[in-house]
Amino acid sequence: MASRLEPVLRQRIFEARYEHGWRYLDRCGELMLILENLLEEYTGCAWMAGEISPASAHLKCPGLDMVLLFNARRLVLDQNPVGDVDCDFTRLAADALATLKARFDLREMNRFGSRRIKIVPADSVDDAQKLSVKWCPVKEWRRSPSSTLPPREYECTSSFEAEDRSRGVQVIVKPYAAVGTELKVDERLRLPPHHLHERQREALVEQLKRARQRRQEPEAGLLIDIDYYALWPPEGYTGSEFLKEAQEVADILESDLIEERRR
């Protein structure tokens, strides 16, 4: 049962905002060519140029479900969903930023952001709601207003911030369901395999299929959204350093949340 508590990484995003990126208008095409070759070399997957306009430009990699967007104010690398193909997201983000900084001659960054979204899988929307009641660190409403109004679901937001507000992290925990997710599942699929009748082979196969799908692409569950940021990072503070720090902070918060619910 403990394995079902392991969150599945669904989406990860890196964003860098900067000052004086007006060279975007002059050097966008050149940077697109450089990034296309760089990213293909690193990942071994094809990257394709998307629409280019004065507002923004982007490259996409269908094999990794990844999009890189940049303009005169920011760069964003977004992977959704995060699949089984091995990919060094930190290296891609850091090297894309370093390349952009060099080509645009950027001297000042005003914000780094790292967001990762994980899902604790559940079999149905009802189960996702039950997980939220169990997991969300809410104390004020533990007693229902009446016996006919038990808690249905919880959504909580927790924020942590440095005294000087130079760094911070926000954690959102809430139920999640993909569009069209079934509200209920066949109760047979909740039974251990050896409890199924020998003629219920179809149910067993479906049970195994659902378990595999739940691990890879959860249709419902508890969403854990951790968004870490740094404002006005000092000169020389690289994207790699920031992303390593962001991962350490997110791991601590996620670990505390899981361990508390396992007790």
C-alpha positions in Angstrom: 0.0 0.0 0.0 3.0 2.3 0.7 3.9 2.4 -3.0 0.7 4.1 -3.8 1.8 7.1 -1.7 4.7 7.8 -4.0 4.0 10.9 -6.1 4.4 10.7 -9.8 6.2 13.6 -11.5 3.7 15.2 -14.0 5.2 18.5 -15.0 8.3 20.7 -14.4 8.9 24.2 -15.4 11.9 26.6 -15.3 11.5 30.3 -15.8 14.1 33.1 -15.9 13.1 36.7 -16.1 15.6 39.4 -17.1 16.1 43.0 -17.7 17.0 44.7 -21.0 16.5 41.8 -23.4 15.7 44.0 -26.4 18.3 42.2 -28.5 15.6 39.5 -28.9 14.3 41.5 -31.8 17.6 41.5 -33.6 19.0 38.1 -32.7 16.0 35.8 -32.4 16.6 33.8 -35.6 20.3 33.3 -34.8 19.5 32.1 -31.3 16.8 29.7 -32.6 19.3 28.0 -34.9 21.9 27.7 -32.1 19.4 26.3 -29.6 17.9 23.9 -32.1 21.3 22.3 -32.7 22.3 22.5 -29.0 19.1 20.8 -27.7 19.1 18.1 -30.3 22.7 17.2 -29.5 22.0 17.0 -25.8 18.8 15.1 -25.9 19.1 13.0 -29.1 15.6 14.1 -29.9 14.3 16.3 -32.7 13.5 19.9 -31.8 11.3 22.0 -34.1 10.8 25.7 -34.4 7.3 27.0 -33.7 5.8 30.3 -34.4 8.2 33.3 -34.3 6.8 36.8 -33.7 7.9 40.1 -32.1 6.2 38.9 -29.0 7.9 35.5 -28.5 9.5 32.5 -30.2 9.5 28.8 -29.2 11.0 25.5 -29.9 9.2 22.2 -29.2 10.3 18.6 -28.8 7.5 16.1 -29.3 9.6 13.2 -28.1 10.0 14.8 -24.7 6.7 16.7 -24.5 8.9 19.8 -24.0 8.6 23.4 -25.1 11.2 26.2 -24.8 9.8 29.7 -25.1 11.8 33.0 -25.0 11.3 36.7 -25.7 12.6 40.1 -24.6 11.7 39.5 -21.0 11.8 35.8 -20.1 12.8 32.3 -20.9 10.6 29.3 -20.0 11.3 25.6 -20.4 8.2 23.4 -19.8 7.9 19.6 -19.8 4.3 18.3 -19.6 3.8 15.4 -19.1 7.2 14.1 -17.9 7.6 10.7 -19.6 9.9 7.8 -19.2 12.5 9.1 -21.6 15.6 10.0 -19.7 16.2 13.8 -19.9 18.6 16.0 -17.9 16.1 18.9 -17.4 18.5 20.9 -15.2 21.2 20.8 -17.8 18.9 21.8 -20.6 17.5 24.7 -18.7 20.8 26.0 -17.5 22.5 25.7 -20.9 19.6 27.3 -22.7 19.7 30.2 -20.3 23.5 30.5 -20.6 23.3 30.6 -24.4 20.5 33.2 -24.3 22.4 35.4 -21.8 25.5 35.3 -24.1 23.6 36.1 -27.3 21.5 38.9 -25.8 24.3 40.2 -23.6 22.2 40.0 -20.5 23.7 41.5 -17.3 20.8 41.4 -14.9 18.3 38.7 -14.0 15.3 39.7 -11.9 13.7 36.3 -11.1 14.4 32.6 -11.3 11.4 30.2 -10.9 11.2 26.4 -10.6 7.9 24.6 -10.4 7.3 20.9 -10.2 3.9 19.2 -10.1 3.5 15.7 -8.8 0.4 13.5 -8.4 -0.3 10.9 -5.8 -2.3 8.4 -7.9 -5.9 7.5 -7.0 -8.5 5.3 -8.7 -11.2 7.8 -8.9 -12.2 11.4 -8.2 -13.8 10.2 -4.9 -10.6 8.6 -3.8 -8.7 11.8 -4.8 -11.0 13.8 -2.5 -10.5 11.4 0.3 -6.7 11.7 -0.1 -7.0 15.5 0.2 -8.9 15.2 3.5 -6.2 12.9 4.8 -3.1 14.7 3.5 -3.8 18.4 3.6 -2.4 20.0 6.8 -5.6 21.6 7.9 -6.4 21.7 11.6 -9.2 24.2 12.0 -12.0 22.2 10.3 -11.3 18.7 11.7 -14.8 18.7 13.3 -17.7 18.8 10.9 -20.4 21.4 11.5 -22.9 18.4 11.7 -23.0 14.7 11.3 -24.7 15.1 8.0 -21.9 17.3 6.6 -18.6 15.3 6.7 -15.5 16.8 5.1 -15.6 16.1 1.3 -12.2 17.5 0.2 -9.5 20.0 1.2 -7.3 22.3 -0.7 -4.4 24.0 1.1 -1.8 26.6 0.1 1.4 27.1 2.3 3.9 29.8 1.6 7.5 30.2 3.0 9.6 33.3 2.4 12.9 34.8 3.5 12.9 37.9 5.7 14.1 40.0 2.9 11.7 38.3 0.4 14.6 37.3 -1.9 13.6 33.7 -1.9 10.4 31.8 -1.3 8.3 28.7 -2.0 4.6 28.1 -2.3 3.1 24.6 -1.9 -0.4 23.8 -3.1 -2.0 20.5 -2.3 -5.4 19.6 -3.8 -7.5 16.9 -5.5 -6.7 16.4 -9.2 -8.7 14.8 -12.0 -8.1 14.7 -15.8 -11.1 15.6 -18.0 -13.4 12.7 -18.4 -12.1 10.7 -15.4 -14.6 8.2 -14.1 -16.2 9.1 -10.7 -16.3 5.4 -9.7 -14.3 2.2 -10.5 -15.4 -1.4 -10.6 -15.1 -2.6 -7.0 -13.5 -5.8 -8.2 -10.5 -3.8 -9.2 -9.8 -3.0 -5.6 -9.5 -6.6 -4.6 -6.2 -8.5 -4.3 -5.7 -10.7 -7.4 -6.1 -14.0 -5.5 -9.6 -12.9 -4.4 -10.9 -12.9 -7.9 -12.8 -15.8 -9.4 -10.9 -17.8 -12.0 -13.3 -16.6 -14.6 -12.7 -13.0 -13.8 -9.5 -12.9 -15.8 -10.7 -9.8 -17.6 -11.0 -7.9 -14.4 -7.5 -9.0 -13.3 -6.0 -7.8 -16.6 -7.9 -4.5 -16.2 -6.6 -4.2 -12.7 -3.0 -4.6 -13.8 -3.5 -2.2 -16.7 -5.0 0.4 -14.4 -2.2 0.0 -11.9 0.4 0.6 -14.6 -1.5 3.6 -16.0 -1.9 5.0 -12.5 1.9 5.0 -12.0 2.7 6.4 -15.5 -0.1 8.9 -16.2 -2.5 9.3 -13.2 -6.0 10.3 -14.2 -7.0 11.2 -10.7 -5.1 11.8 -7.5 -3.7 14.4 -5.1 -1.8 17.2 -6.8 1.3 18.5 -5.1 2.5 21.8 -6.7 5.8 23.2 -5.4 6.8 26.6 -6.8 10.3 27.9 -5.7 11.7 31.3 -6.7 14.6 33.7 -6.2 14.3 37.4 -6.8 17.2 39.5 -8.2 19.7 36.6 -8.1 23.3 37.8 -7.7 25.6 38.0 -10.7 27.2 34.6 -11.2 24.4 32.7 -9.7 23.7 30.1 -12.4 20.6 28.3 -13.5 22.1 25.0 -12.4 22.8 26.3 -8.9 19.2 27.6 -8.6 17.6 24.4 -9.9 19.7 22.3 -7.5 18.6 24.5 -4.6 15.0 24.4 -5.8 15.0 20.6 -5.9 16.5 20.3 -2.4 13.8 22.5 -1.0 11.0 20.7 -2.9 12.3 17.3 -1.7 12.3 18.4 1.9 8.7 19.7 1.7 7.4 16.6 -0.2 9.2 14.2 2.2 7.7 15.9 5.3 4.2 15.7 3.7 4.5 12.1 2.8 6.1 10.9 6.1 3.4 12.7 8.2 0.7 10.9 6.3 2.4 7.5 6.7 2.3 7.6 10.5 
